[in-house]
Amino acid sequence: QVQLVESGGGSVQPGGSLRLSCAASGYIFRGHCMAWFRLAPGKEREGVGFIDDEGTATYADSVKGRFTISRDDDKNALYLQMNSLKPEDTAMYYCAASTKYSTGTLCQREQGLDSWGQGTQVTVSS
């Protein structure tokens, strides 16, 4: 059974930084695509960063230039470095992974990502 566990969330002032981590059990990151999503109150879940099995990353326009997604397959870990945080970045952040796909369009869509973590809260406020 695949389990993804996020960590690293917290409260930070605008302009600050946080680094989220995602660790897996029962699942091997290598060869699969992964992503970070977020869910803010009153909004739909939004994909913020996507990374394929070769490390090619894409981002939502709202975080481009501020967030960096990365992976360490030897450690079976996924990361999201978040810089220049804004109040509108406040949300629950989720790690997601595909057990089927390594790259392609479905790696950037919820229907292609079949394993999800429980989330870690990020709050950006002064």
N, C-alpha and C positions, 0 to 999 in steps of 0.2 A: 504494500500500500504506500502510495506516494504521500509524503508530508513535507510541506514547505513552511518554514518558520521565519518570519520577518523580525528584525530588531533594529534599533537605532533611532526610532522616532523620539519625539519630545517637543518641548516648547522652546522657541527661539524668537529673537527680535527680528524685525524686518532688516534685510541686508545680511543676516547671518547665514550659517551653513549647517547642514546635517549630512551624515552619510548613513544610508540605509543598507542593511545586509539581509540576504535571504539564504538560508541553509536548507539542504534537502536530505531527507532520509527515504530509503526505498526507491531511489531515483538517481539516475546518472545524468548530470548536466551535459556532458560531452556528447556532441552530435545532435543536440536539440536546441530549439529556439526558446527564448524566454522574454519576459516583459515586466514592466512595472505599470500598474494602474492606480488610479486614485478615485475616491468617492467623497465628495463634499456634500454637506446637508443641502437638500433641495435641488441637487444637480444629478445628472446621469454619470455613471462611472466612465472615466476618461483614461485612455491609454496615454501614458506620458513618455515612455521610452521602450524601445524594442531592440533586441539583439539576436542575430542569427548564430548558427553554430560556428561560423568563422569569425565572429566578433564584429560584424558590420552592424552599426547602430543607426537607428532613426528615432526622431523625436517629434512630439507634438509641438506645434508652433508656439504654444503658450510657455514652453520651457526651454526652447532651443537657445543655446548659448549660455544657459545657466545650469542645466542638469547634464550629468554624464552617466550613462549606464555602462557597466563593465562586468566581466565574468572571469572567474578563475576556475577552470575545469579541474585542475588538480585538487583544489580545495572544495570542489562541488558547491561553489558559492556565486551569488549574483549580488551586485552592488548598484546603488544609485547615489551618486554624489550630487548634492543639491546646494548650489551657491546662490547668493543674491536673492534670498528667499523673500517672498512677498506675502502679505496677508491672504491673498487669493490662492496661495498654495496650501492653505490649511485644508486638510482632508485626512481620511484614512487611506494609507498606501498599502497596496497589495502586490505581492510577488505572484507571477503566473508563469507556467511552463507548459510546453507541449511534450507529450510522450510520443507524438506521431511525426511531427514536422521538424525540419532543420532550418528551413528558410522558406520565403514566399509570402504571399499575401495573407494567408491564414495565420501566420505568426504575429500579425498585427491586429487580429480580430479575436474577440472573446470566444467565438465558436471554435477557433483553432487551438485554444489554450485550455487544456482539460484538467490542469491541476492548479489549485489556488491556495495561498496561505490565508491566515486569519486576519492579517493586517496589522499595521503599526500606525499609531496616530501621530500626525505632524501638525503642530499649531504654531502659526506665525502671528505674533501680536506684540505690540509695544505696551 
